[in-house]
Amino acid sequence: MRRILFLLPLAPLLVLAGTSSVGAANSGPISLPAVQVIAQDACTGGAVRGLSLSLVPTPGVANPGPSQKRGPLTTQWSQANVAPGSYALVVSAPGYVGIGDATAGASPITVEVDPGPVSLVAQSSFAEDRLISVMLAPTLLPPGPCLDLPSLALPALSGSVIDGSTNAPLQDPGPIQLTSPAQANPGPTENRNQFDFAQGTLSPGPAQLSISPAGHYPLGTHVDGSLAPFEVTVGPGPSQLPSGGSYSQGLAVVANVAPLQAPPSITKVSPLKGTSTSEVHIFGTGLTGTYAVTLGGAVATILSFSPTEVTLAPACIGAGVHLLKLANLAGNATVPYMCL
């Protein structure tokens, strides 16, 4: 008789931690591991003793080094240590049939790490975690019956949609589309702020993800209001190995979407008169998302901003009264400013 084994639910595998982003006025975007591997014994579903995992980069991609976090079943590489590119995942342990060859840099498990977005509008961010489930086959069968467990049934793509100003889940994330050259959008299964694209509904390879919640800027909106295609890489489906082992891949994402901005207004500037060496502090309302400030037509460097204050690097380049102009995606505000 086969034993019944309860495998780990997927939700706890998404280890979330807040981090800060440059210029953001919220508590910071969600951070995920770049790569997370769940390795189990194919006979028992338990932990594999003496487990060794390595991500071997293709030529031209930096070596991520050893994993940064290890649990009983999970191994993680952080975003900071894994550069965008292709890797071979090599898995081995004493008493098990290994997967891949670290010396040759070859493995049937290919891991694609996407470059991620840049220059997104304030309070918007995107994080993705490449999830890989591996079942290793023992070289000798255990005393009890072997369950011949397959790898975990990971969704091809799963995710959450978060309000970028509060980090609270959006209960109605709006239209979610995934398109690729190989197929039309199959449509996800949505449960409040969670969405899943099941294995078998997506073709492996690059695809464009679109999320457009009401009252928020669409995912991929840049600081200047332009909207760029947002690309993710869908991994291959579950695979059975001749050794009796198996693996599957999924992609977990968290999208912070920015609420629509309010037009800015300026109530105060400090100091009242500036010099070529003085920072300029602009106070007002609706300053979130400030992406451009000019003084006398010259672009000023923004050091920081919040909903009520923008700090500029020294911006005076000539004596006289100049027009100070501040812009976000909802409009702009101007005041005269004296430079000495």
Number of C-alpha atoms within 10 A of each C-alpha: 5 9 10 8 11 7 10 12 8 12 7 8 14 18 13 13 11 12 10 13 16 10 20 22 21 19 15 22 28 23 22 24 25 22 22 24 21 21 25 27 23 24 21 21 22 15 16 22 14 10 17 15 18 21 25 25 23 14 11 8 14 15 16 19 13 13 18 12 12 12 9 12 18 17 20 22 24 18 18 9 16 21 18 16 16 18 26 22 23 22 24 19 16 13 15 21 17 21 25 18 17 17 8 9 17 18 19 14 23 18 23 18 20 18 11 13 17 11 12 22 28 28 24 30 27 22 19 25 26 25 27 25 23 24 29 32 26 22 13 9 11 10 6 10 12 17 16 18 19 22 25 23 16 22 22 25 26 21 21 20 26 25 22 26 20 16 18 12 17 18 15 14 23 18 13 17 16 21 17 19 10 12 12 13 16 13 17 18 13 17 12 14 16 19 21 19 21 19 21 12 17 24 19 16 14 16 22 16 18 17 20 16 21 13 12 19 20 21 27 27 22 20 19 16 15 11 15 14 13 17 19 22 21 21 25 20 20 21 16 13 13 8 14 17 25 23 24 24 27 26 23 23 22 22 22 27 32 25 20 14 20 16 17 24 20 20 11 13 20 14 14 11 15 20 17 14 11 16 18 23 18 22 20 17 16 21 27 27 29 28 20 17 22 19 21 19 11 15 12 21 16 19 14 16 23 20 19 17 20 22 19 19 16 16 24 24 16 13 12 12 14 19 15 22 21 23 21 24 21 14 14 18 16 16 15 13 21 17 20 13
